[in-house]
Amino acid sequence: MRPLINIPKELLWDYKEPPDNLFWRLQRIADFFPACGTDKETIGLLFEHRDRLKLEQGKYRLIELYHEVWIERAG
């Protein structure tokens, strides 16, 4: 079963419903990161697939930092 990434309605200006495609959803979140997508599950998926996403300079490292923080919080 593929994880579901929730896309905030404000990021769906061009779709009534988000496509059922994990990489489309991750890319849309990455485009607006860190304004959205900082929850543990989304960060985990962004981190896991970061090499397959088109990320602006600095976002790659920012996703890594958020991932590190979530790991530290988990203890």
mmCIF file as gemmi writes it, N, C-alpha and C atoms, coordinates in Angstrom:
data_model
loop_
_atom_site.group_PDB
_atom_site.id
_atom_site.type_symbol
_atom_site.label_atom_id
_atom_site.label_alt_id
_atom_site.label_comp_id
_atom_site.label_asym_id
_atom_site.label_entity_id
_atom_site.label_seq_id
_atom_site.pdbx_PDB_ins_code
_atom_site.Cartn_x
_atom_site.Cartn_y
_atom_site.Cartn_z
_atom_site.occupancy
_atom_site.B_iso_or_equiv
_atom_site.pdbx_formal_charge
_atom_site.auth_seq_id
_atom_site.auth_asym_id
_atom_site.pdbx_PDB_model_num
ATOM 1 N N . MET Axp A 1 ? 0.841 -1.189 0 1 0 ? 1 A 1
ATOM 2 C CA . MET Axp A 1 ? 0 0 0 1 0 ? 1 A 1
ATOM 3 C C . MET Axp A 1 ? 0.882 1.247 0 1 0 ? 1 A 1
ATOM 4 N N . ARG Axp A 2 ? 0.587 2.141 -0.891 1 0 ? 2 A 1
ATOM 5 C CA . ARG Axp A 2 ? 1.338 3.386 -1.043 1 0 ? 2 A 1
ATOM 6 C C . ARG Axp A 2 ? 0.854 4.41 -0.023 1 0 ? 2 A 1
ATOM 7 N N . PRO Axp A 3 ? 1.794 5.126 0.611 1 0 ? 3 A 1
ATOM 8 C CA . PRO Axp A 3 ? 1.373 6.159 1.563 1 0 ? 3 A 1
ATOM 9 C C . PRO Axp A 3 ? 0.652 7.307 0.862 1 0 ? 3 A 1
ATOM 10 N N . LEU Axp A 4 ? -0.297 7.883 1.548 1 0 ? 4 A 1
ATOM 11 C CA . LEU Axp A 4 ? -1.049 9.011 1.013 1 0 ? 4 A 1
ATOM 12 C C . LEU Axp A 4 ? -0.497 10.304 1.588 1 0 ? 4 A 1
ATOM 13 N N . ILE Axp A 5 ? -0.197 11.24 0.721 1 0 ? 5 A 1
ATOM 14 C CA . ILE Axp A 5 ? 0.259 12.567 1.137 1 0 ? 5 A 1
ATOM 15 C C . ILE Axp A 5 ? -0.911 13.514 0.968 1 0 ? 5 A 1
ATOM 16 N N . ASN Axp A 6 ? -1.303 14.139 2.053 1 0 ? 6 A 1
ATOM 17 C CA . ASN Axp A 6 ? -2.383 15.118 1.967 1 0 ? 6 A 1
ATOM 18 C C . ASN Axp A 6 ? -1.849 16.418 1.396 1 0 ? 6 A 1
ATOM 19 N N . ILE Axp A 7 ? -2.559 16.943 0.427 1 0 ? 7 A 1
ATOM 20 C CA . ILE Axp A 7 ? -2.188 18.204 -0.205 1 0 ? 7 A 1
ATOM 21 C C . ILE Axp A 7 ? -3.171 19.278 0.254 1 0 ? 7 A 1
ATOM 22 N N . PRO Axp A 8 ? -2.678 20.346 0.868 1 0 ? 8 A 1
ATOM 23 C CA . PRO Axp A 8 ? -3.571 21.423 1.283 1 0 ? 8 A 1
ATOM 24 C C . PRO Axp A 8 ? -4.342 21.995 0.094 1 0 ? 8 A 1
ATOM 25 N N . LYS Axp A 9 ? -5.586 22.36 0.323 1 0 ? 9 A 1
ATOM 26 C CA . LYS Axp A 9 ? -6.446 22.886 -0.749 1 0 ? 9 A 1
ATOM 27 C C . LYS Axp A 9 ? -5.837 24.09 -1.454 1 0 ? 9 A 1
ATOM 28 N N . GLU Axp A 10 ? -5.099 24.913 -0.725 1 0 ? 10 A 1
ATOM 29 C CA . GLU Axp A 10 ? -4.501 26.102 -1.354 1 0 ? 10 A 1
ATOM 30 C C . GLU Axp A 10 ? -3.416 25.743 -2.373 1 0 ? 10 A 1
ATOM 31 N N . LEU Axp A 11 ? -2.966 24.506 -2.384 1 0 ? 11 A 1
ATOM 32 C CA . LEU Axp A 11 ? -1.979 24.064 -3.371 1 0 ? 11 A 1
ATOM 33 C C . LEU Axp A 11 ? -2.628 23.35 -4.551 1 0 ? 11 A 1
ATOM 34 N N . LEU Axp A 12 ? -3.95 23.36 -4.606 1 0 ? 12 A 1
ATOM 35 C CA . LEU Axp A 12 ? -4.675 22.662 -5.674 1 0 ? 12 A 1
ATOM 36 C C . LEU Axp A 12 ? -5.399 23.631 -6.596 1 0 ? 12 A 1
ATOM 37 N N . TRP Axp A 13 ? -4.808 24.768 -6.857 1 0 ? 13 A 1
ATOM 38 C CA . TRP Axp A 13 ? -5.466 25.76 -7.706 1 0 ? 13 A 1
ATOM 39 C C . TRP Axp A 13 ? -5.736 25.233 -9.119 1 0 ? 13 A 1
ATOM 40 N N . ASP Axp A 14 ? -4.966 24.251 -9.558 1 0 ? 14 A 1
ATOM 41 C CA . ASP Axp A 14 ? -5.107 23.751 -10.924 1 0 ? 14 A 1
ATOM 42 C C . ASP Axp A 14 ? -5.753 22.364 -11.001 1 0 ? 14 A 1
ATOM 43 N N . TYR Axp A 15 ? -6.196 21.846 -9.869 1 0 ? 15 A 1
ATOM 44 C CA . TYR Axp A 15 ? -6.851 20.537 -9.807 1 0 ? 15 A 1
ATOM 45 C C . TYR Axp A 15 ? -8.02 20.595 -8.836 1 0 ? 15 A 1
ATOM 46 N N . LYS Axp A 16 ? -9.079 19.885 -9.162 1 0 ? 16 A 1
ATOM 47 C CA . LYS Axp A 16 ? -10.181 19.753 -8.215 1 0 ? 16 A 1
ATOM 48 C C . LYS Axp A 16 ? -9.766 18.804 -7.09 1 0 ? 16 A 1
ATOM 49 N N . GLU Axp A 17 ? -9.123 17.722 -7.463 1 0 ? 17 A 1
ATOM 50 C CA . GLU Axp A 17 ? -8.572 16.748 -6.523 1 0 ? 17 A 1
ATOM 51 C C . GLU Axp A 17 ? -7.125 16.477 -6.948 1 0 ? 17 A 1
ATOM 52 N N . PRO Axp A 18 ? -6.244 16.23 -5.993 1 0 ? 18 A 1
ATOM 53 C CA . PRO Axp A 18 ? -4.852 15.95 -6.37 1 0 ? 18 A 1
ATOM 54 C C . PRO Axp A 18 ? -4.741 14.606 -7.093 1 0 ? 18 A 1
ATOM 55 N N . PRO Axp A 19 ? -3.855 14.514 -8.06 1 0 ? 19 A 1
ATOM 56 C CA . PRO Axp A 19 ? -3.645 13.236 -8.744 1 0 ? 19 A 1
ATOM 57 C C . PRO Axp A 19 ? -3.214 12.149 -7.759 1 0 ? 19 A 1
ATOM 58 N N . ASP Axp A 20 ? -3.569 10.933 -8.066 1 0 ? 20 A 1
ATOM 59 C CA . ASP Axp A 20 ? -3.2 9.79 -7.24 1 0 ? 20 A 1
ATOM 60 C C . ASP Axp A 20 ? -1.81 9.312 -7.655 1 0 ? 20 A 1
ATOM 61 N N . ASN Axp A 21 ? -0.84 10.183 -7.459 1 0 ? 21 A 1
ATOM 62 C CA . ASN Axp A 21 ? 0.532 9.904 -7.861 1 0 ? 21 A 1
ATOM 63 C C . ASN Axp A 21 ? 1.443 10.429 -6.757 1 0 ? 21 A 1
ATOM 64 N N . LEU Axp A 22 ? 2.142 9.525 -6.104 1 0 ? 22 A 1
ATOM 65 C CA . LEU Axp A 22 ? 2.979 9.9 -4.969 1 0 ? 22 A 1
ATOM 66 C C . LEU Axp A 22 ? 3.988 10.984 -5.338 1 0 ? 22 A 1
ATOM 67 N N . PHE Axp A 23 ? 4.639 10.842 -6.493 1 0 ? 23 A 1
ATOM 68 C CA . PHE Axp A 23 ? 5.671 11.819 -6.844 1 0 ? 23 A 1
ATOM 69 C C . PHE Axp A 23 ? 5.086 13.163 -7.223 1 0 ? 23 A 1
ATOM 70 N N . TRP Axp A 24 ? 3.912 13.211 -7.816 1 0 ? 24 A 1
ATOM 71 C CA . TRP Axp A 24 ? 3.263 14.496 -8.064 1 0 ? 24 A 1
ATOM 72 C C . TRP Axp A 24 ? 3 15.175 -6.725 1 0 ? 24 A 1
ATOM 73 N N . ARG Axp A 25 ? 2.452 14.434 -5.785 1 0 ? 25 A 1
ATOM 74 C CA . ARG Axp A 25 ? 2.132 14.999 -4.472 1 0 ? 25 A 1
ATOM 75 C C . ARG Axp A 25 ? 3.395 15.479 -3.74 1 0 ? 25 A 1
ATOM 76 N N . LEU Axp A 26 ? 4.439 14.656 -3.76 1 0 ? 26 A 1
ATOM 77 C CA . LEU Axp A 26 ? 5.677 15.061 -3.101 1 0 ? 26 A 1
ATOM 78 C C . LEU Axp A 26 ? 6.286 16.29 -3.76 1 0 ? 26 A 1
ATOM 79 N N . GLN Axp A 27 ? 6.245 16.345 -5.084 1 0 ? 27 A 1
ATOM 80 C CA . GLN Axp A 27 ? 6.793 17.508 -5.778 1 0 ? 27 A 1
ATOM 81 C C . GLN Axp A 27 ? 6.01 18.765 -5.449 1 0 ? 27 A 1
ATOM 82 N N . ARG Axp A 28 ? 4.691 18.664 -5.402 1 0 ? 28 A 1
ATOM 83 C CA . ARG Axp A 28 ? 3.867 19.839 -5.074 1 0 ? 28 A 1
ATOM 84 C C . ARG Axp A 28 ? 4.196 20.329 -3.669 1 0 ? 28 A 1
ATOM 85 N N . ILE Axp A 29 ? 4.344 19.407 -2.724 1 0 ? 29 A 1
ATOM 86 C CA . ILE Axp A 29 ? 4.724 19.794 -1.36 1 0 ? 29 A 1
ATOM 87 C C . ILE Axp A 29 ? 6.125 20.406 -1.372 1 0 ? 29 A 1
ATOM 88 N N . ALA Axp A 30 ? 7.062 19.775 -2.065 1 0 ? 30 A 1
ATOM 89 C CA . ALA Axp A 30 ? 8.446 20.278 -2.114 1 0 ? 30 A 1
ATOM 90 C C . ALA Axp A 30 ? 8.506 21.684 -2.701 1 0 ? 30 A 1
ATOM 91 N N . ASP Axp A 31 ? 7.649 21.967 -3.672 1 0 ? 31 A 1
ATOM 92 C CA . ASP Axp A 31 ? 7.639 23.297 -4.289 1 0 ? 31 A 1
ATOM 93 C C . ASP Axp A 31 ? 7.307 24.39 -3.278 1 0 ? 31 A 1
ATOM 94 N N . PHE Axp A 32 ? 6.546 24.047 -2.253 1 0 ? 32 A 1
ATOM 95 C CA . PHE Axp A 32 ? 6.115 25.037 -1.27 1 0 ? 32 A 1
ATOM 96 C C . PHE Axp A 32 ? 6.697 24.777 0.118 1 0 ? 32 A 1
ATOM 97 N N . PHE Axp A 33 ? 7.632 23.863 0.21 1 0 ? 33 A 1
ATOM 98 C CA . PHE Axp A 33 ? 8.287 23.539 1.471 1 0 ? 33 A 1
ATOM 99 C C . PHE Axp A 33 ? 9.184 24.696 1.893 1 0 ? 33 A 1
ATOM 100 N N . PRO Axp A 34 ? 9.212 25.083 3.145 1 0 ? 34 A 1
ATOM 101 C CA . PRO Axp A 34 ? 8.624 24.488 4.331 1 0 ? 34 A 1
ATOM 102 C C . PRO Axp A 34 ? 7.295 25.11 4.765 1 0 ? 34 A 1
ATOM 103 N N . ALA Axp A 35 ? 6.651 25.865 3.899 1 0 ? 35 A 1
ATOM 104 C CA . ALA Axp A 35 ? 5.347 26.441 4.266 1 0 ? 35 A 1
ATOM 105 C C . ALA Axp A 35 ? 4.328 25.336 4.541 1 0 ? 35 A 1
ATOM 106 N N . CYS Axp A 36 ? 4.521 24.178 3.973 1 0 ? 36 A 1
ATOM 107 C CA . CYS Axp A 36 ? 3.666 23.024 4.249 1 0 ? 36 A 1
ATOM 108 C C . CYS Axp A 36 ? 4.521 21.771 4.116 1 0 ? 36 A 1
ATOM 109 N N . GLY Axp A 37 ? 4.033 20.681 4.66 1 0 ? 37 A 1
ATOM 110 C CA . GLY Axp A 37 ? 4.719 19.411 4.52 1 0 ? 37 A 1
ATOM 111 C C . GLY Axp A 37 ? 5.78 19.125 5.552 1 0 ? 37 A 1
ATOM 112 N N . THR Axp A 38 ? 5.677 19.721 6.738 1 0 ? 38 A 1
ATOM 113 C CA . THR Axp A 38 ? 6.7 19.502 7.753 1 0 ? 38 A 1
ATOM 114 C C . THR Axp A 38 ? 6.327 18.437 8.776 1 0 ? 38 A 1
ATOM 115 N N . ASP Axp A 39 ? 5.196 17.766 8.572 1 0 ? 39 A 1
ATOM 116 C CA . ASP Axp A 39 ? 4.826 16.701 9.497 1 0 ? 39 A 1
ATOM 117 C C . ASP Axp A 39 ? 5.766 15.506 9.305 1 0 ? 39 A 1
ATOM 118 N N . LYS Axp A 40 ? 5.838 14.653 10.302 1 0 ? 40 A 1
ATOM 119 C CA . LYS Axp A 40 ? 6.79 13.546 10.317 1 0 ? 40 A 1
ATOM 120 C C . LYS Axp A 40 ? 6.674 12.636 9.095 1 0 ? 40 A 1
ATOM 121 N N . GLU Axp A 41 ? 5.455 12.249 8.734 1 0 ? 41 A 1
ATOM 122 C CA . GLU Axp A 41 ? 5.259 11.316 7.629 1 0 ? 41 A 1
ATOM 123 C C . GLU Axp A 41 ? 5.688 11.93 6.292 1 0 ? 41 A 1
ATOM 124 N N . THR Axp A 42 ? 5.29 13.178 6.059 1 0 ? 42 A 1
ATOM 125 C CA . THR Axp A 42 ? 5.641 13.834 4.804 1 0 ? 42 A 1
ATOM 126 C C . THR Axp A 42 ? 7.14 14.066 4.712 1 0 ? 42 A 1
ATOM 127 N N . ILE Axp A 43 ? 7.754 14.494 5.809 1 0 ? 43 A 1
ATOM 128 C CA . ILE Axp A 43 ? 9.206 14.688 5.821 1 0 ? 43 A 1
ATOM 129 C C . ILE Axp A 43 ? 9.917 13.38 5.516 1 0 ? 43 A 1
ATOM 130 N N . GLY Axp A 44 ? 9.432 12.298 6.097 1 0 ? 44 A 1
ATOM 131 C CA . GLY Axp A 44 ? 10.046 11.003 5.843 1 0 ? 44 A 1
ATOM 132 C C . GLY Axp A 44 ? 10.024 10.645 4.37 1 0 ? 44 A 1
ATOM 133 N N . LEU Axp A 45 ? 8.903 10.901 3.713 1 0 ? 45 A 1
ATOM 134 C CA . LEU Axp A 45 ? 8.792 10.596 2.283 1 0 ? 45 A 1
ATOM 135 C C . LEU Axp A 45 ? 9.597 11.576 1.429 1 0 ? 45 A 1
ATOM 136 N N . LEU Axp A 46 ? 9.574 12.86 1.786 1 0 ? 46 A 1
ATOM 137 C CA . LEU Axp A 46 ? 10.396 13.833 1.063 1 0 ? 46 A 1
ATOM 138 C C . LEU Axp A 46 ? 11.877 13.457 1.17 1 0 ? 46 A 1
ATOM 139 N N . PHE Axp A 47 ? 12.298 13.065 2.368 1 0 ? 47 A 1
ATOM 140 C CA . PHE Axp A 47 ? 13.693 12.681 2.587 1 0 ? 47 A 1
ATOM 141 C C . PHE Axp A 47 ? 14.032 11.423 1.782 1 0 ? 47 A 1
ATOM 142 N N . GLU Axp A 48 ? 13.171 10.44 1.835 1 0 ? 48 A 1
ATOM 143 C CA . GLU Axp A 48 ? 13.399 9.173 1.135 1 0 ? 48 A 1
ATOM 144 C C . GLU Axp A 48 ? 13.53 9.359 -0.374 1 0 ? 48 A 1
ATOM 145 N N . HIS Axp A 49 ? 12.737 10.276 -0.926 1 0 ? 49 A 1
ATOM 146 C CA . HIS Axp A 49 ? 12.688 10.458 -2.386 1 0 ? 49 A 1
ATOM 147 C C . HIS Axp A 49 ? 13.324 11.764 -2.853 1 0 ? 49 A 1
ATOM 148 N N . ARG Axp A 50 ? 14.103 12.42 -2.007 1 0 ? 50 A 1
ATOM 149 C CA . ARG Axp A 50 ? 14.64 13.755 -2.32 1 0 ? 50 A 1
ATOM 150 C C . ARG Axp A 50 ? 15.499 13.771 -3.58 1 0 ? 50 A 1
ATOM 151 N N . ASP Axp A 51 ? 16.155 12.668 -3.891 1 0 ? 51 A 1
ATOM 152 C CA . ASP Axp A 51 ? 16.992 12.633 -5.089 1 0 ? 51 A 1
ATOM 153 C C . ASP Axp A 51 ? 16.179 12.547 -6.369 1 0 ? 51 A 1
ATOM 154 N N . ARG Axp A 52 ? 14.907 12.23 -6.268 1 0 ? 52 A 1
ATOM 155 C CA . ARG Axp A 52 ? 14.048 12.126 -7.45 1 0 ? 52 A 1
ATOM 156 C C . ARG Axp A 52 ? 13.182 13.36 -7.659 1 0 ? 52 A 1
ATOM 157 N N . LEU Axp A 53 ? 13.272 14.315 -6.722 1 0 ? 53 A 1
ATOM 158 C CA . LEU Axp A 53 ? 12.457 15.53 -6.801 1 0 ? 53 A 1
ATOM 159 C C . LEU Axp A 53 ? 13.287 16.693 -7.33 1 0 ? 53 A 1
ATOM 160 N N . LYS Axp A 54 ? 12.614 17.623 -7.975 1 0 ? 54 A 1
ATOM 161 C CA . LYS Axp A 54 ? 13.276 18.861 -8.413 1 0 ? 54 A 1
ATOM 162 C C . LYS Axp A 54 ? 13.192 19.834 -7.244 1 0 ? 54 A 1
ATOM 163 N N . LEU Axp A 55 ? 14.319 20.068 -6.604 1 0 ? 55 A 1
ATOM 164 C CA . LEU Axp A 55 ? 14.349 20.911 -5.417 1 0 ? 55 A 1
ATOM 165 C C . LEU Axp A 55 ? 15.158 22.169 -5.68 1 0 ? 55 A 1
ATOM 166 N N . GLU Axp A 56 ? 14.641 23.294 -5.197 1 0 ? 56 A 1
ATOM 167 C CA . GLU Axp A 56 ? 15.381 24.547 -5.271 1 0 ? 56 A 1
ATOM 168 C C . GLU Axp A 56 ? 16.602 24.443 -4.36 1 0 ? 56 A 1
ATOM 169 N N . GLN Axp A 57 ? 17.595 25.252 -4.665 1 0 ? 57 A 1
ATOM 170 C CA . GLN Axp A 57 ? 18.81 25.263 -3.86 1 0 ? 57 A 1
ATOM 171 C C . GLN Axp A 57 ? 18.456 25.495 -2.386 1 0 ? 57 A 1
ATOM 172 N N . GLY Axp A 58 ? 19.017 24.71 -1.524 1 0 ? 58 A 1
ATOM 173 C CA . GLY Axp A 58 ? 18.78 24.852 -0.092 1 0 ? 58 A 1
ATOM 174 C C . GLY Axp A 58 ? 17.68 23.956 0.439 1 0 ? 58 A 1
ATOM 175 N N . LYS Axp A 59 ? 16.702 23.613 -0.379 1 0 ? 59 A 1
ATOM 176 C CA . LYS Axp A 59 ? 15.597 22.777 0.107 1 0 ? 59 A 1
ATOM 177 C C . LYS Axp A 59 ? 16.045 21.349 0.389 1 0 ? 59 A 1
ATOM 178 N N . TYR Axp A 60 ? 16.999 20.857 -0.38 1 0 ? 60 A 1
ATOM 179 C CA . TYR Axp A 60 ? 17.532 19.512 -0.165 1 0 ? 60 A 1
ATOM 180 C C . TYR Axp A 60 ? 18.059 19.419 1.265 1 0 ? 60 A 1
ATOM 181 N N . ARG Axp A 61 ? 18.894 20.376 1.64 1 0 ? 61 A 1
ATOM 182 C CA . ARG Axp A 61 ? 19.475 20.374 2.991 1 0 ? 61 A 1
ATOM 183 C C . ARG Axp A 61 ? 18.417 20.656 4.042 1 0 ? 61 A 1
ATOM 184 N N . LEU Axp A 62 ? 17.485 21.515 3.752 1 0 ? 62 A 1
ATOM 185 C CA . LEU Axp A 62 ? 16.422 21.831 4.701 1 0 ? 62 A 1
ATOM 186 C C . LEU Axp A 62 ? 15.583 20.588 5.008 1 0 ? 62 A 1
ATOM 187 N N . ILE Axp A 63 ? 15.282 19.813 3.997 1 0 ? 63 A 1
ATOM 188 C CA . ILE Axp A 63 ? 14.544 18.558 4.209 1 0 ? 63 A 1
ATOM 189 C C . ILE Axp A 63 ? 15.368 17.612 5.083 1 0 ? 63 A 1
ATOM 190 N N . GLU Axp A 64 ? 16.681 17.545 4.837 1 0 ? 64 A 1
ATOM 191 C CA . GLU Axp A 64 ? 17.555 16.717 5.674 1 0 ? 64 A 1
ATOM 192 C C . GLU Axp A 64 ? 17.519 17.182 7.13 1 0 ? 64 A 1
ATOM 193 N N . LEU Axp A 65 ? 17.551 18.493 7.346 1 0 ? 65 A 1
ATOM 194 C CA . LEU Axp A 65 ? 17.514 19.026 8.709 1 0 ? 65 A 1
ATOM 195 C C . LEU Axp A 65 ? 16.205 18.683 9.417 1 0 ? 65 A 1
ATOM 196 N N . TYR Axp A 66 ? 15.085 18.858 8.719 1 0 ? 66 A 1
ATOM 197 C CA . TYR Axp A 66 ? 13.799 18.503 9.314 1 0 ? 66 A 1
ATOM 198 C C . TYR Axp A 66 ? 13.763 17.02 9.65 1 0 ? 66 A 1
ATOM 199 N N . HIS Axp A 67 ? 14.298 16.196 8.767 1 0 ? 67 A 1
ATOM 200 C CA . HIS Axp A 67 ? 14.333 14.751 8.995 1 0 ? 67 A 1
ATOM 201 C C . HIS Axp A 67 ? 15.162 14.436 10.245 1 0 ? 67 A 1
ATOM 202 N N . GLU Axp A 68 ? 16.317 15.072 10.385 1 0 ? 68 A 1
ATOM 203 C CA . GLU Axp A 68 ? 17.16 14.867 11.556 1 0 ? 68 A 1
ATOM 204 C C . GLU Axp A 68 ? 16.431 15.251 12.838 1 0 ? 68 A 1
ATOM 205 N N . VAL Axp A 69 ? 15.693 16.351 12.81 1 0 ? 69 A 1
ATOM 206 C CA . VAL Axp A 69 ? 14.941 16.786 13.987 1 0 ? 69 A 1
ATOM 207 C C . VAL Axp A 69 ? 13.874 15.759 14.36 1 0 ? 69 A 1
ATOM 208 N N . TRP Axp A 70 ? 13.15 15.238 13.365 1 0 ? 70 A 1
ATOM 209 C CA . TRP Axp A 70 ? 12.126 14.223 13.658 1 0 ? 70 A 1
ATOM 210 C C . TRP Axp A 70 ? 12.766 12.967 14.248 1 0 ? 70 A 1
ATOM 211 N N . ILE Axp A 71 ? 13.953 12.584 13.787 1 0 ? 71 A 1
ATOM 212 C CA . ILE Axp A 71 ? 14.647 11.412 14.345 1 0 ? 71 A 1
ATOM 213 C C . ILE Axp A 71 ? 15.035 11.68 15.788 1 0 ? 71 A 1
ATOM 214 N N . GLU Axp A 72 ? 15.576 12.873 16.061 1 0 ? 72 A 1
ATOM 215 C CA . GLU Axp A 72 ? 15.964 13.24 17.426 1 0 ? 72 A 1
ATOM 216 C C . GLU Axp A 72 ? 14.761 13.251 18.353 1 0 ? 72 A 1
ATOM 217 N N . ARG Axp A 73 ? 13.628 13.747 17.881 1 0 ? 73 A 1
ATOM 218 C CA . ARG Axp A 73 ? 12.417 13.79 18.707 1 0 ? 73 A 1
ATOM 219 C C . ARG Axp A 73 ? 11.931 12.398 19.071 1 0 ? 73 A 1
ATOM 220 N N . ALA Axp A 74 ? 12.137 11.457 18.151 1 0 ? 74 A 1
ATOM 221 C CA . ALA Axp A 74 ? 11.69 10.085 18.38 1 0 ? 74 A 1
ATOM 222 C C . ALA Axp A 74 ? 12.541 9.401 19.451 1 0 ? 74 A 1
ATOM 223 N N . GLY Axp A 75 ? 13.724 9.954 19.693 1 0 ? 75 A 1
ATOM 224 C CA . GLY Axp A 75 ? 14.572 9.458 20.768 1 0 ? 75 A 1
ATOM 225 C C . GLY Axp A 75 ? 15.403 8.329 20.353 1 0 ? 75 A 1
